[in-house]
Amino acid sequence: MKISIRSVNRDALVRAAVYALLFLFAAHAFCFFNLTYSTQSVMINASKGTSAQIGGGQYLLTFYWRLRGAIAAPLWVGLLSAVYLTLSVGVAAWLLRLERPLSLFALCGAMTVNAAVIALFAGSLHTADATLLAALLSVLAAACCARLRWGWLPGAVLMAGAMGLDPVGPACGISLAVITLCRELIDGQADRRTGMRALGILLSVVAGAAMYLAGYRVMAARYGLAMEASLQPAAGGSLLGAWLYPLKLMFEPLTAYPHANIVLRGLLLLTGLVALALCIRRMTRLRGLFLCVMALALPLLVNLPVFAREGMGQTSLAFCFLDVFLVMLVDACAGNELLVCAVRRVTVAALGVLFVGSIIFANQVYLKKNLEFQSTLSVMTRVLDRAEQVEGYQPGATPVALVGTLEDSTLSVPHVGFEHLAALDAASGNYAMASEQDNTWYMWEILGYPCNFVSSFELSQFEEMQVVLDMPVFPAAGCCQMVEGTLVIKIS
């Protein structure tokens, strides 16, 4: 099937781009115009983690850093992220034939101000644009399979690229492809070629996975690294748990209006069921059955197992396609009868309130991250001042063992008024450093201080020494001591 330029509503695509950029600016601009580096993001130079990235399966990141630049400047990351997200929205609008202004508004909000995007920018700003590029490549793979003859061939290449950048990327394209097939069933445009396109999606995933694994093996051997990635189970554990997990997450308080969120989500579930019934009533029984099966399978498709070193985490970019599916169903309802109009208006109104809550929540999260950054800078400046007063310490020469983290210290208390943000894992901390690895990167990359840190093995040995166990923790006197020629700084 060839792409017809006439089938592209350029006005709708322009409108979608404008809506997407407005949502992105309202929700995420603070993050890109301020220092919101936190946890993993304190490793500002993303290329410093190349070995871990290749060993964990994200081997294409090393090539991406050479194109983007290894230093994660917030504004540059934000600009690239905006481009990738806007293009993804445009492809989704085109595939799903969304042209009504309200439908485009709902689509853009669902894909740009969801909890997954907020968590991505709040916790992994230094690699956020690469993750969104992976989602875009996956979405483009779905477009190739849906609109091109033999589209599974370029689709496989794009899928392999998505897997090499981020393990959750492919789920976005698979979910969008299934929603596109649902739209064709509803519009009565499904035919024999629809089955071939469905097969093409499967082929693109299988062939893409084969290419990805081949590249992974080559890159791991090239750099002499162990292949640490493996197939991680979907969030939720069991099959039923994996199906329920993305649905349950919708009702979590990841918004500025946690109580209203439960009511609005229940209302959207109801309007979605009504829209599904309205679509089925004008379809044949067989097509209606296929639509129901794909609708039931969608929560599993957005929550697929990932091939990585670690599991997916709290949320995934693909989860937003449950809302995209709802938008498609409501847009596909034919006719101007009272019930259809009511479903459309109620759905858009409820989503609009949720988008406002998400925009406010996002800005609160980014403000908290900025405050954490400033608090960490204040505390670590005092820690270094205390360390430099220890007799015999020479910056850059004396070995340093930084024991514990600020997150576990006696100083770690939530910022008053921001406690509700802890519902989002990426915003649950109180300082920019959450692990001993973060300690290292913060000192080197953020403070630029010449700390001669001991190895992880040596650090673990110091942590077990009785003399270190008996040391008081910062800010008590004696939290910095020389132990066997090494400066031990006990934070927690």
C-alpha positions in Angstrom: 0.0 0.0 0.0 1.5 3.3 -1.1 1.3 6.5 0.9 -1.0 9.1 -0.8 0.0 12.7 -0.1 -3.7 13.6 -0.6 -4.6 11.4 2.3 -2.6 13.6 4.6 -4.5 16.5 6.2 -1.8 19.0 6.5 -3.9 21.5 8.5 -4.6 18.7 11.1 -0.9 17.9 11.3 0.0 21.6 11.8 -2.7 21.9 14.5 -1.4 18.8 16.2 2.2 20.2 16.2 1.0 23.5 17.7 -1.0 21.7 20.4 1.9 19.4 21.2 4.3 22.3 21.5 1.9 24.3 23.7 1.5 21.3 26.0 5.3 20.7 26.2 6.0 24.3 27.0 3.3 24.6 29.7 4.3 21.3 31.4 8.1 20.9 30.9 9.6 24.3 30.1 10.7 24.8 33.8 12.8 21.6 33.5 14.6 22.8 30.5 15.3 26.4 31.6 16.6 25.4 35.1 19.1 23.0 36.7 17.0 20.0 37.5 19.7 17.4 37.4 18.9 14.6 39.8 19.9 11.0 40.7 21.1 9.5 37.4 21.2 12.9 35.7 24.0 14.1 37.8 26.2 12.3 35.3 25.9 15.2 33.0 28.4 13.7 30.5 26.2 10.8 29.3 29.1 9.2 27.4 30.8 8.5 30.8 28.3 5.7 31.2 29.1 4.1 27.8 30.3 0.8 29.3 27.2 0.4 31.4 24.9 1.4 28.5 26.5 -1.1 26.1 26.5 -3.9 28.7 22.9 -3.2 29.5 21.8 -3.5 25.9 21.5 0.2 24.9 24.5 0.0 22.6 23.3 2.6 20.1 23.5 5.3 22.7 27.3 5.5 22.1 26.7 6.6 18.5 23.8 8.9 19.5 26.0 10.8 21.9 28.5 11.5 19.1 25.7 13.2 17.1 23.9 15.0 19.9 26.9 15.7 22.1 27.7 14.0 25.3 27.0 16.9 27.6 23.3 17.0 28.6 22.5 20.7 28.3 18.9 21.0 29.6 17.7 23.4 26.8 19.2 21.3 24.1 17.8 18.1 25.5 14.4 19.9 25.7 14.5 21.1 22.1 15.3 17.6 20.8 12.7 16.0 23.1 10.1 18.5 21.8 10.9 17.6 18.2 10.7 13.8 18.8 7.5 14.0 20.8 5.9 16.4 18.3 6.8 14.1 15.4 5.4 11.1 17.3 2.1 12.9 17.9 1.9 13.8 14.2 2.5 10.2 13.0 -0.1 9.0 15.5 -2.7 11.6 14.3 -2.1 10.6 10.7 -2.3 6.9 11.3 -5.5 7.2 13.4 -7.1 9.7 11.0 -7.7 12.2 13.8 -8.6 15.6 12.3 -11.2 17.1 14.7 -9.6 19.9 16.8 -10.9 18.4 20.0 -9.5 15.0 19.1 -6.1 16.4 18.3 -6.1 18.3 21.5 -6.9 15.2 23.5 -4.2 13.2 21.6 -1.5 15.8 22.2 -2.2 16.0 25.9 -2.3 12.3 26.3 1.2 11.9 24.7 3.0 14.9 26.1 1.9 15.5 29.7 1.6 11.9 31.1 3.3 10.6 34.2 5.9 8.7 32.1 7.2 11.8 30.4 7.4 13.7 33.7 9.3 10.8 35.4 11.7 10.7 32.4 12.6 14.4 32.6 12.7 14.4 36.4 14.9 11.3 36.9 16.9 10.8 33.6 17.2 14.2 32.0 20.7 13.4 30.6 19.2 10.5 28.4 15.6 11.6 28.1 15.8 12.7 24.5 17.3 9.3 23.5 14.3 7.5 25.1 11.9 9.7 23.2 13.8 9.1 20.0 13.4 5.4 20.6 9.6 5.9 20.9 9.6 7.9 17.7 11.5 5.2 15.8 9.1 2.6 17.0 6.1 4.8 16.0 7.6 5.2 12.5 8.0 1.5 12.3 4.3 1.1 12.9 3.6 3.7 10.2 5.8 1.7 7.7 4.0 -1.5 8.5 0.6 0.2 8.2 1.1 2.3 5.1 3.9 0.7 3.0 4.0 -2.4 0.9 6.7 -4.6 2.4 6.8 -2.0 5.1 8.0 -4.6 7.7 11.5 -4.4 6.2 12.2 -0.7 7.1 10.0 -1.3 10.1 12.4 -4.0 11.3 15.4 -1.6 11.0 13.5 1.1 12.9 12.5 -1.4 15.6 16.1 -2.6 16.0 17.1 1.1 16.4 14.4 1.7 19.0 15.6 -1.4 21.0 19.2 -0.3 20.8 18.3 3.1 22.3 15.8 2.2 25.0 14.1 -1.1 26.0 10.6 0.3 26.4 10.6 2.0 22.9 9.2 -0.9 20.9 6.0 -1.2 23.0 5.0 2.3 21.7 5.0 1.2 18.1 3.3 -2.1 18.7 0.5 -0.4 20.7 0.0 2.3 18.0 -0.1 -0.4 15.3 -2.8 -2.3 17.1 -4.8 0.9 17.6 -4.5 1.7 13.9 -5.8 -1.7 13.0 -8.8 -1.1 15.4 -9.5 2.2 13.5 -9.5 0.4 10.2 -12.0 -2.1 11.6 -14.3 0.6 12.9 -14.1 2.6 9.6 -14.9 -0.5 7.6 -11.7 -0.3 5.7 -10.3 -3.6 6.9 -9.7 -6.2 4.2 -7.3 -9.0 3.3 -4.4 -6.5 3.4 -5.2 -5.7 7.0 -4.2 -9.2 8.0 -1.0 -8.9 6.0 -0.3 -5.6 7.8 -0.9 -7.3 11.2 1.6 -10.0 10.1 4.0 -7.3 9.0 4.0 -5.8 12.4 4.9 -9.1 13.9 7.6 -9.7 11.3 9.1 -6.3 12.0 9.3 -7.0 15.7 10.9 -10.4 15.2 13.3 -9.3 12.5 14.1 -6.2 14.5 14.9 -8.2 17.6 17.2 -10.5 15.6 19.1 -7.5 14.2 19.2 -5.9 17.6 20.6 -9.0 19.3 23.2 -9.4 16.5 24.4 -5.8 17.0 24.4 -6.3 20.8 26.7 -9.3 20.5 29.0 -7.4 18.2 29.2 -4.3 20.4 29.7 -6.3 23.6 32.5 -8.2 22.0 34.0 -5.1 20.5 34.3 -3.4 23.9 35.0 -6.6 25.9 31.9 -6.3 28.0 29.6 -9.0 29.4 26.0 -9.1 28.0 24.1 -8.2 31.1 20.7 -7.6 29.6 18.0 -10.2 29.8 14.3 -10.5 29.3 12.7 -8.7 32.3 9.1 -9.5 33.3 6.4 -7.0 32.7 5.4 -4.7 35.6 2.8 -6.5 37.8 4.3 -9.9 37.8 1.7 -12.5 36.7 -0.3 -12.3 33.4 -3.3 -10.8 35.2 -1.1 -8.5 37.2 0.6 -7.2 34.0 -2.8 -6.6 32.5 -4.1 -4.7 35.5 -0.9 -2.7 36.2 -1.3 0.1 33.6 -5.0 0.3 34.4 -4.3 0.7 38.1 -1.6 3.2 37.5 -4.2 5.5 35.9 -5.9 5.8 39.2 -2.7 6.6 41.2 -2.3 10.2 42.6 0.2 11.2 39.9 -1.6 14.5 39.4 -2.3 17.8 41.3 -5.9 16.6 41.7 -5.5 13.1 43.2 -9.1 12.8 44.4 -10.7 14.2 41.2 -8.4 11.9 39.2 -10.2 8.8 40.5 -13.6 10.2 39.6 -12.5 11.5 36.2 -10.8 8.2 35.4 -13.9 6.3 36.3 -15.9 8.6 34.1 -13.5 8.1 31.2 -13.7 4.4 31.6 -17.5 4.7 31.3 -17.4 6.9 28.2 -14.8 4.5 26.6 -17.2 1.6 27.1 -20.0 3.6 25.6 -17.9 4.7 22.7 -16.8 1.1 22.1 -20.5 -0.1 22.1 -21.4 2.7 19.7 -18.6 1.6 17.3 -19.5 -2.1 17.6 -23.2 -1.6 16.8 -22.4 -0.6 13.2 -19.9 -3.5 12.6 -20.4 -7.1 11.7 -20.2 -9.5 14.6 -16.9 -10.9 13.5 -15.3 -7.5 13.2 -16.8 -6.4 16.5 -15.3 -9.5 18.2 -11.9 -8.7 16.7 -12.2 -5.1 18.1 -13.1 -6.3 21.5 -10.2 -8.8 21.6 -7.7 -6.1 20.6 -9.2 -3.7 23.1 -8.8 -6.3 25.9 -5.2 -7.1 24.7 -4.0 -3.5 24.7 -3.2 -3.2 28.4 -0.8 -6.2 27.9 0.7 -4.7 24.8 1.6 -1.4 26.5 3.2 -3.4 29.4 5.3 -5.9 27.4 8.4 -7.5 29.0 11.6 -5.5 28.3 15.1 -6.8 27.3 17.3 -4.8 29.7 19.6 -5.1 32.7 16.8 -4.0 35.1 13.0 -3.8 35.0 10.9 -1.1 33.5 10.3 0.9 36.7 7.1 2.6 37.8 5.7 3.7 34.5 6.3 3.5 30.7 5.9 5.8 27.7 3.7 3.2 26.1 1.0 3.5 28.9 -0.3 6.7 27.3 -1.6 4.7 24.4 -4.5 3.5 26.6 -5.6 7.2 26.5 -4.8 7.4 22.8 -7.1 4.3 22.2 -9.9 6.1 24.1 -9.4 9.2 22.0 -9.6 7.1 18.8 -12.8 5.4 19.9 -14.5 8.6 20.7 -13.4 10.2 17.5 -14.5 7.2 15.5 -18.1 7.3 16.8 -20.2 8.1 13.7 -23.2 10.5 13.6 -24.3 13.6 15.4 -26.9 12.1 17.6 -27.2 13.4 21.2 -25.4 10.4 22.8 -22.4 10.6 20.5 -22.0 14.4 21.0 -22.3 13.9 24.8 -19.6 11.2 24.8 -17.2 13.3 22.9 -17.8 16.4 25.0 -17.6 14.6 28.4 -14.4 12.7 27.3 -12.6 15.8 26.1 -13.7 17.8 29.2 -12.5 15.1 31.6 -9.2 14.7 29.8 -8.8 18.5 29.8 -9.1 18.6 33.6 -6.6 15.7 33.8 -4.2 17.6 31.6 -4.4 20.7 33.7 -3.7 18.5 36.8 -0.7 16.9 35.0 0.7 20.3 34.0 0.6 21.6 37.5 2.0 18.3 38.9 4.9 18.4 36.4 5.8 22.0 37.3 5.7 21.1 41.0 8.0 18.1 40.4 10.5 20.2 38.5 10.5 22.9 41.2 11.1 20.2 43.8 14.0 18.8 41.8 15.5 22.3 41.5 15.2 22.8 45.3 16.8 19.4 45.8 19.7 20.4 43.5 20.2 23.6 45.6 19.9 21.7 48.9 22.5 19.1 47.8 24.9 21.9 46.7 24.6 23.6 50.1 25.2 20.4 52.1 28.0 19.0 49.9 29.8 22.4 50.1 29.8 22.1 53.9 30.9 18.5 53.7 33.9 19.4 51.5 34.8 22.3 53.8 34.8 19.9 56.7 36.9 17.4 54.8 39.6 20.0 53.8 40.1 20.7 57.5 41.3 17.2 58.2 45.0 17.1 58.8 46.9 15.3 56.0 44.2 15.6 53.4 45.4 16.7 49.9 42.6 17.3 47.3 43.1 15.1 44.3 45.8 13.0 45.9 44.5 11.5 49.2 42.1 8.6 48.6 38.5 9.3 49.7 35.8 6.9 50.9 32.4 8.6 50.9 30.3 6.3 53.1 26.5 6.5 52.8 24.2 8.9 50.9 22.5 12.2 51.8 19.2 10.4 51.1 19.7 8.2 54.1 21.2 10.9 56.3 19.7 12.5 59.4 19.3 15.7 57.3 17.0 14.0 54.8 13.5 15.4 55.4 10.8 16.1 52.8 10.3 19.7 51.6 7.2 20.9 53.4 4.2 21.1 51.1 5.8 18.8 48.5 5.0 15.5 50.2 2.3 14.5 47.7 4.9 14.4 44.9 6.4 11.2 46.4 3.7 9.3 44.6 6.0 9.5 41.6 9.1 7.4 42.2 11.3 9.9 40.3 10.2 12.6 42.7 10.3 10.7 46.0 13.8 11.7 47.1 15.0 14.7 49.1 18.4 15.2 47.5 19.9 15.1 44.0 22.1 12.1 45.1 20.4 8.8 45.9 23.2 6.3 45.7 26.9 5.9 46.2 27.4 6.0 42.4 25.5 9.3 42.3 27.9 10.6 45.0 30.8 10.0 42.6 29.3 11.7 39.6 28.0 14.6 41.6 31.4 15.4 43.0 33.1 15.1 39.6 30.5 16.4 37.2 28.5 19.0 39.2 31.0 20.3 41.7 34.0 19.6 39.6 36.0 18.7 42.7 39.1 16.5 42.4 38.0 13.7 44.7 40.3 10.6 44.5 37.5 8.1 45.2 38.4 4.5 46.2 37.0 1.6 44.2 33.6 0.1 45.0 35.3 -2.9 46.5 37.5 -0.8 48.7 34.5 1.3 49.8 32.6 -1.8 50.9 35.6 -2.9 53.0 35.7 0.5 54.7 32.0 0.3 55.4 32.6 -2.9 57.4 35.5 -1.6 59.5 34.6 -1.2 63.2 36.3 2.2 63.3 34.1 3.5 60.5 31.0 2.0 62.1 31.8 3.8 65.3 32.2 7.2 63.5 29.5 9.8 63.9 27.6 10.9 60.8 27.6 14.4 59.2 27.1 17.1 60.5 28.5 15.8 63.9 32.1 16.4 64.8 34.4 13.6 63.7 32.4 12.6 60.6 35.6 13.1 58.6 38.6 11.1 59.7 41.8 9.6 58.2 41.6 5.8 58.3 44.7 3.9 57.1 45.7 6.8 54.8 42.2 7.3 53.4 39.9 10.1 54.2 36.6 8.6 55.3 33.6 10.9 55.0 30.5 9.4 56.7 27.3 10.9 55.5 24.9 8.3 56.8 
